[in-house]
Amino acid sequence: MTRGYGTGDEYGNPRNPSQYEDRTRELPADPYEDQRYDPQYGQYPPQQQFSGGRPTPPGTRAPVVNAARLWAGGVATAIVAALIALVGVLIARALPKVEFLGPLASGPLGSGKTVVLCLGAAVAALAATGLAHLLLVSTPRPMAYFGWIVALCTVVAILLAFLGTGSLGVKIASAVIYLVIGIAIGSLVTGAAISATGGRAASR
């Protein structure tokens, strides 16, 4: 016997509409609905911004900077830099025939230029902290730029020490002190910046 199309399954059993999925019912909400393109604003949500057809990696966003932690580290770096300058003066003046920042008869601390050097080192550390803060909130890979700037400033200070007046011993002592101060400022402020951003500055 010939059965009509749609009257039963391949075994001759009558079809029961309740056995089949109702495709007219409402589908569940899309969990990614809030991440779709918004035609009203013509853009994706901030966490799904696209650049060149690819999602913007999270590491390219400016990290949240804990300013209090960063500047606390900057103040501590300024103290360390001033102490490095003071220790450097004491070591240089302990060397024979090296009249660093004053004649030998002026005592172990030399002249008032020692105070200027220590204050200059502290100010340089605070300036480096301000530079790091600015780079963190405005540039990609801020620590790379910061490292280059600090390194070049240190090289300039060393070259100026050799281009100045004075004996060779004084020039060498000045260059070594500037080098150590530059290394200390660069490393300590970098560590403070990484800590102030929860480690995100190091990954950018």
N, C-alpha and C positions, 0 to 999 in steps of 0.2 A: 504493500500500500504506500502510496506516495503521500508524504506529510508536507504541509506547507512550510515555507521558510520562516523560521523564528518561532515555530510552535513547540519546539522541544530541543533537547541537546542531541548529540550524536548517538546516544543510546536509546533514544525514543522517550526519555523522561520529559514530562512537561516542565517548561521553564517557570521558575518562581522569582519574580522580580525582587523579592526581599533578600535573596541570596547574593545579589550583586551590589557592588559599591555604588552609593548614590553620589554621582559626580556633581550634583547641583548644590550640595551642602557648602556652607561657608568654610573656606580653608583657614587653617590656623594662622595667627599673625606671624609675619616674617621677623625673626629676631634681628635681622640686619637692616630693617627698614630705616632706622635712623642714620645709617651709614650710606644710603643711596644718594644719588645726585639730587639736589634740591633745585627744581626749575625756578622757584620763586626768587632765590638769591643767586642762581647761576653758579653755584660752587658746591663742593663737597664739604661735609663737616670738617672742623679743624684737624681731627685726628686722621682723616683720610684725604688730605689735600694731595692732588696729583701734580707732578712736574715732569713733563716730557713723557707722559703716558705711564709713569710709575709712581707708586705711593712714596711720599716724602719719608725717608727713614727717620725714626724718632730721634736718633743721635744728632741730627742736624739742627734741631731746635735749640734755642738759647736756654741754657740750664737756669734753674732758679738758684739765685745766689743768696746765701746767708751772709748778709753784709756785716753783721756783728762779729761773726766768726772770722771772716776775711780780714777785717780791720784789726781785730785783736791779734791775729797772726802778724799783720803788718807792723803793729806797735812792738811786738816781741822781736820781729826782725830788725827794726830800727835800733833797739837796745843791743842786739847781738852785733850789728854792723858798727855801732859806736865803740863797743868793747874791742872788736877786732882792730879798729883803727888805733885805739889806745895801746893795746898789746903790741901792735906793729911798731909804734913809735918807741916804746920801751926797748924792744929787741933791737931796732935800728940804732938807737942811741947807746946801746950796750956794746956795739961793735967799735973797735978802735978806729980812730981817725975818721969817723963818719959824723959830721955835724948836721944831723937830720933835724930840720925845723928848729934851728937855733944852735948857737955855739955850745961846745962841750961844757963850758963853765956855767951854763944856765940851768943845770940840774937834769935829772932823768926825764922830766916831762918836756924839756925844751921851752920854747916861747909860747906865746898865745896862739900860734898857728896850730898847736896840737888840739886846742879846743875847737878851732875852726874845722879841722879835719874830722874830728869826732861828730860834730854837729852836721857837717856835710854828708857823712856816711849815713846818719840817721835820717836826714831829709831825703837822701836818695832812696832809702828803703821805703819811706812813706810814699814817695812819688811812684816807685815801682808798684806799690800796692794799689794806688789809684789807677795806674795804667792797666794792671791786671783786671781790676773791677770793670773798667771801661771796655776792655776787649771781651770779657766774659758775656756782657750783655749786648754786644754789637757785632761781633765778627765770628765767622766759622773758624774752627781750630784755634781758639784764642791762645792756648799755651804755646803753640808753635810760633805765633807772632811774638808773644812775650819773650820767649827764649831768644829769638833772633835780636830783638831790640836790646835786651839786657846784655847779650854777648857783644854786640857792636858798640854799645856805650862803654863797656869795659875796655874794649880794644882801643877806643878813642882816648880814654883816660890814660892807658898805659903808654900810648904813643906821645901824648902831651907831656908825660913825665920825662921821657927821653929827649924831647925837643926843648925842654926848659933849661934853665941855667943850673949850675951846681956841679959837684964832682960826680964821677961815675958811680961811686958808692951810694950817693944820695938818690941818683936816678934809679938805680936798681932797687933800692929800698922802697922808693915811692911806687914803682911798677909792681913789686910783689904785694905791697899792701893793697893797692887798687885791685889787683887780680883776685886776692882772697876775699875782699869785700864784695866784688862783683859776683863771685861764685856763691857766696853765702846769701846774698840778696836774691839771686835768681832761683836757687834751690829752695830756700825757705818760703818765699812768696808763692812759688809754684805749688809747694805742699799745702800752703794755706788756702790757695784757690781750689785745689782738688778737694780738700776737706770741706770748704764752704759750699761746694756744689754736690756733695754726696758722691764724689768720684766721677761725675758725668763730664767734667772738664777734661779729664785724662783720656776719655774715650772718643772725643770729638776730633 
